[in-house]
Amino acid sequence: MIDHLPCQRPAHYLPAATLIMALSICLPTNGQAQQASESNEVTVASWNLEWFYDHNLADNRSDLAKQQSAPSQDDWTWKRDAVADAIGRMAPTILALQEIENRQVLLELVGQIKKQHQLSYRFAFINGRDSYTEQDVAYLYRADLVEYSRREQTREMYDSGTYYNLSKHLFARFQWPTADGPESLLLLNVHLRAGERGEPYRQRQCRLIYNWVQPLLKANQNVIVLGDLNATHNCEQTTTDCDIGILCRAASDHLLDLHLKLDKANRATHLIGRQFDRILVSPSLLDDAAGRTDLVFESIDCQQELVVRAERDKDHRDLFYKIPAEERDISDHYPLIARFRLR
């Protein structure tokens, strides 16, 4: 969570009214495809890594990014290895990450996961537009990614004043073979505006997300919106006009908040006790379709134990790298992991 003011570029500066950057078609290797087809479980996780920045300041332009980078090579090595170990213990099929610096830190991360846990991950990443923090989002995945992209408003949407661009987001579509034909899943990984000052912008960001996914929901397709939504209210206090309420409407074309399926004692996703991170799913993922194989939700967990070392950090934000490594929490956010099954 960070309150920031990213550049909001008017739509007429875009090269086209709608910009969809489908930059990569990723086909799994034979080994990866075999691994994916042999297991019917699909685990989808989300984790804000909290300033996952290495010690090299040469590729940082903003003062804030330089201030929040790891102070030394040893500090960066600790952060990278601690995150890699936690991910290796989770072993998700797909992991949506937030507060990523760049491709280089992802290259090091997947290499370290392979070294520590013998798990092979690839990553999907496109530079975003948050010039203030320089934070981005990314996916780690085992196999079965078929495309990923960013998206922007049309000129008409921008002129309406109803929406606000997402400077940090990434679409990804996965597809699995079944006896009844391919089963697809579209994910949208987001990191929305934070804080009280950011609430009006965050509401407009949620309207934009809803505009993008509503046609898919109407078509009964599998959709997940996940990440650090910087949610205003806890899930049991959500109102229809707040950020999550805009996305989880009481209608047939709405998303469902999996947080409501967590035990109340396990709903905090941030060290201050707030529920900033969410996994929102289409109704199709909760319904087991009769007569065919489809992807169905089974369970969700918030895995605080992977992040908290000794006692929960105090003064975490200001003293992070001054806390002894054996006591230092890996991040100020906790990973959410949802389990689905092809059945």
C-alpha positions in Angstrom: 0.0 0.0 0.0 1.3 3.4 -0.9 -0.5 6.7 -1.7 0.8 7.9 -5.0 0.0 10.3 -7.8 1.0 8.5 -11.1 0.8 10.4 -14.3 -2.7 10.3 -15.8 -2.1 10.8 -19.5 -5.1 12.1 -21.5 -6.5 9.7 -24.0 -5.7 11.8 -27.0 -2.0 11.1 -26.3 -2.5 7.4 -26.9 -1.5 6.1 -30.3 -5.1 4.7 -30.8 -8.4 5.2 -29.1 -8.1 1.8 -27.5 -4.6 0.4 -26.9 -4.3 -3.3 -26.3 -0.7 -4.4 -26.0 -0.7 -8.2 -26.6 3.0 -8.5 -26.4 3.6 -12.2 -26.0 2.1 -15.5 -26.9 3.6 -18.0 -24.5 3.5 -21.7 -25.3 4.6 -24.2 -22.6 7.4 -26.6 -23.2 6.5 -30.2 -23.6 7.6 -31.0 -20.0 5.5 -28.1 -18.6 2.4 -29.1 -20.6 2.7 -32.7 -19.4 3.0 -31.4 -15.8 -0.1 -29.2 -16.1 -2.2 -31.9 -17.7 -1.3 -34.5 -15.1 -2.8 -32.4 -12.2 -6.4 -31.3 -12.0 -5.6 -28.6 -9.3 -5.0 -25.0 -10.3 -3.8 -22.7 -7.5 -4.1 -19.0 -8.1 -2.3 -16.7 -5.6 -1.7 -13.0 -5.1 1.1 -11.3 -3.2 2.3 -7.7 -2.8 6.0 -8.2 -2.2 6.5 -4.6 -0.8 9.2 -2.8 -2.7 10.8 -5.8 -4.5 13.7 -3.6 -5.6 17.3 -4.6 -5.9 20.2 -2.5 -4.7 21.1 -1.1 -8.2 19.9 2.5 -8.4 21.1 3.1 -11.9 17.8 2.0 -13.4 15.7 4.1 -11.0 14.6 7.6 -11.9 12.3 8.7 -9.0 13.6 9.7 -5.6 11.1 7.4 -3.9 12.2 4.4 -5.9 15.8 5.0 -4.9 14.9 5.5 -1.3 12.9 2.2 -1.1 15.5 0.1 -3.0 17.5 -2.4 -1.0 20.4 -0.6 0.7 23.1 -3.2 -0.3 23.7 -6.4 -2.2 23.4 -8.4 1.0 20.0 -6.8 1.8 18.7 -7.5 -1.8 20.0 -11.1 -1.6 18.1 -11.6 1.7 14.9 -10.2 0.2 15.1 -12.2 -3.0 15.9 -15.4 -1.3 13.2 -15.0 1.4 10.6 -14.3 -1.2 11.8 -17.2 -3.3 11.6 -19.6 -0.4 8.0 -18.5 0.5 6.9 -18.9 -3.1 8.5 -22.3 -3.3 6.6 -23.4 -0.2 3.3 -22.1 -1.6 4.1 -23.6 -5.1 1.2 -21.9 -6.8 0.2 -22.7 -10.4 -0.2 -18.9 -11.1 1.0 -16.1 -8.9 0.0 -12.4 -9.3 2.7 -10.1 -7.9 2.6 -6.4 -7.0 5.3 -3.8 -6.3 7.8 -5.3 -8.7 10.7 -3.2 -9.9 11.5 -4.6 -13.3 12.3 -7.7 -15.4 15.7 -8.2 -13.8 14.4 -8.8 -10.3 11.9 -11.4 -11.8 14.7 -13.2 -13.6 16.6 -13.5 -10.3 13.5 -14.5 -8.5 12.6 -17.4 -10.8 16.2 -18.5 -10.8 16.3 -18.6 -7.0 13.0 -20.5 -6.8 14.5 -23.1 -9.2 17.7 -23.3 -7.1 16.0 -23.6 -3.7 12.9 -25.6 -4.5 13.5 -27.2 -8.0 10.4 -25.5 -9.3 10.4 -24.0 -12.8 8.5 -20.8 -13.3 8.3 -18.4 -16.2 7.0 -14.8 -15.8 4.8 -12.3 -17.7 5.7 -8.6 -17.4 5.0 -5.3 -19.2 6.2 -2.0 -18.0 3.4 0.1 -16.5 3.1 3.9 -16.2 3.6 4.7 -12.6 6.5 7.1 -12.8 6.2 8.2 -9.1 6.8 4.8 -7.5 8.1 2.9 -10.6 6.2 -0.1 -9.2 4.8 -2.7 -11.6 2.8 -5.9 -11.5 3.7 -9.3 -12.9 2.7 -13.0 -13.1 4.8 -16.1 -12.3 3.4 -19.3 -13.8 4.2 -22.9 -14.4 2.6 -23.5 -17.8 -0.5 -22.9 -20.0 -0.3 -19.1 -20.5 -1.5 -18.3 -24.0 -1.5 -14.4 -24.0 -1.0 -11.4 -21.8 -1.6 -7.7 -22.3 -2.2 -4.2 -21.0 -5.2 -2.0 -21.9 -6.3 1.6 -21.9 -9.4 3.7 -22.1 -11.0 4.8 -25.3 -11.2 8.5 -26.0 -14.9 8.5 -25.3 -14.4 6.8 -21.9 -11.7 9.3 -20.9 -13.8 12.3 -22.0 -16.7 11.0 -19.8 -14.8 11.5 -16.6 -16.3 8.2 -15.3 -13.1 6.2 -15.4 -9.4 6.5 -14.3 -6.6 4.7 -16.0 -4.8 1.8 -14.3 -1.0 2.6 -14.3 -0.3 -0.9 -12.8 -2.2 -3.8 -14.3 -1.8 -6.9 -16.4 -4.2 -9.2 -18.2 -3.3 -12.9 -18.6 -5.2 -15.8 -20.2 -4.5 -19.4 -19.4 -6.0 -22.4 -21.1 -6.1 -26.1 -20.1 -7.1 -29.1 -22.3 -10.0 -31.3 -21.2 -11.9 -34.1 -22.7 -14.7 -31.6 -23.4 -12.5 -29.0 -25.1 -10.2 -26.2 -23.7 -11.1 -24.5 -20.4 -9.9 -20.9 -20.2 -9.3 -18.4 -17.4 -8.7 -14.7 -17.8 -7.0 -12.9 -14.9 -6.5 -9.2 -14.3 -3.8 -8.4 -11.8 -4.1 -4.9 -10.4 -2.5 -2.5 -7.9 -5.0 0.4 -7.4 -4.6 3.8 -5.9 -4.2 3.8 -2.2 -5.3 5.8 0.8 -8.2 8.2 1.6 -7.0 10.8 -0.9 -6.9 8.1 -3.6 -10.5 6.8 -3.0 -12.2 8.9 -5.7 -9.6 7.7 -8.2 -9.8 4.1 -7.0 -13.6 4.1 -7.5 -13.1 5.3 -11.1 -10.5 2.6 -11.6 -13.0 0.0 -10.4 -15.6 1.3 -12.8 -13.0 0.9 -15.6 -12.2 -2.7 -14.5 -16.0 -3.5 -14.4 -16.4 -2.0 -17.9 -13.7 -4.3 -19.2 -14.9 -7.5 -17.6 -18.6 -7.1 -17.7 -19.0 -8.5 -21.3 -17.1 -11.6 -20.2 -19.2 -12.1 -17.1 -22.4 -11.8 -19.2 -21.0 -14.5 -21.4 -20.4 -16.7 -18.4 -16.7 -16.8 -18.9 -14.1 -17.6 -16.2 -12.7 -14.3 -14.8 -10.5 -13.4 -11.8 -9.7 -9.9 -10.7 -7.0 -10.0 -8.0 -4.1 -8.1 -6.5 -3.7 -5.1 -4.1 -7.0 -3.4 -4.6 -6.3 -1.1 -1.5 -9.9 -1.9 -0.5 -11.6 0.8 1.5 -13.7 -1.5 3.7 -13.3 -4.9 5.1 -15.4 -7.5 3.2 -18.1 -7.6 5.8 -18.5 -3.8 5.6 -18.6 -3.4 1.8 -21.1 -0.9 0.4 -22.4 -0.7 -3.1 -20.6 2.6 -3.9 -17.2 1.7 -2.5 -14.3 0.3 -4.6 -15.1 -3.4 -4.0 -18.8 -2.8 -4.1 -18.5 -1.4 -7.6 -16.9 -4.6 -8.8 -19.1 -7.0 -6.7 -22.6 -5.8 -7.7 -25.8 -7.6 -6.8 -26.5 -8.6 -10.4 -25.9 -11.6 -12.7 -23.0 -9.9 -14.3 -20.9 -9.3 -11.2 -17.8 -10.6 -9.4 -17.8 -12.5 -6.1 -15.4 -11.7 -3.3 -13.7 -14.9 -2.1 -12.7 -13.0 1.1 -16.2 -13.9 2.4 -15.2 -17.5 2.4 -12.2 -16.9 4.7 -12.5 -17.3 8.5 -13.0 -13.9 10.0 -9.8 -14.4 12.0 -7.8 -15.0 8.8 -9.0 -12.1 6.6 -6.3 -9.5 7.3 -3.9 -9.2 4.3 -1.8 -6.4 5.7 0.2 -6.0 8.9 -2.1 -3.2 10.1 -5.1 -5.6 10.0 -6.7 -4.3 6.8 -8.0 -6.4 3.9 -6.3 -4.5 1.1 -5.7 -7.6 -1.1 -8.6 -9.6 -2.7 -9.4 -12.3 -5.2 -12.7 -11.6 -7.0 -14.1 -14.3 -9.2 -16.9 -14.7 -11.8 -20.0 -16.8 -10.8 -18.9 -19.4 -13.3 -16.0 -20.4 -11.1 -18.3 -21.3 -8.2 -20.7 -23.4 -10.3 -19.8 -26.9 -11.3 -21.3 -27.2 -14.7 -23.2 -30.4 -15.3 -22.1 -32.7 -18.1 -18.7 -31.3 -18.8 -15.3 -30.6 -17.2 -14.8 -27.1 -15.9 -12.7 -25.1 -13.5 -14.4 -24.9 -10.0 -13.4 -23.1 -6.8 -12.5 -25.2 -3.8 -10.9 -23.1 -1.1 -9.0 -19.9 -0.2 -6.4 -19.2 2.4 -4.4 -16.2 3.6 -0.9 -17.4 4.5 0.4 -15.0 7.0 2.7 -17.6 8.4 4.9 -17.5 5.3 5.6 -13.8 5.8 5.8 -13.1 9.6 9.0 -13.9 11.3 9.0 -14.2 15.1 6.6 -11.4 16.2 4.8 -9.2 13.7 7.1 -6.2 12.8 6.6 -2.8 14.5 7.7 0.3 12.7 8.0 -2.0 9.7 7.9 0.7 7.0 10.6 3.0 8.4 13.0 0.4 9.8 12.6 -2.5 7.5 16.3 -3.3 6.7 17.4 -2.3 10.2 15.3 -5.1 11.7 17.5 -8.2 12.3 17.1 -10.6 9.3 15.9 -13.5 11.5 13.0 -11.3 12.8 12.3 -9.2 9.7 8.9 -9.9 8.1 9.2 -10.5 4.3 6.5 -8.1 3.3 3.8 -5.9 4.9 1.3 -7.9 2.8 0.3 -11.5 3.2 -0.3 -13.9 0.2 -3.8 -15.0 -0.7 -4.0 -18.4 -2.4 -7.2 -19.8 -4.0 -7.5 -23.4 -5.1 -9.5 -24.5 -8.0 -10.0 -27.9 -9.7 -10.7 -29.1 -13.2 -13.5 -31.5 -12.7 
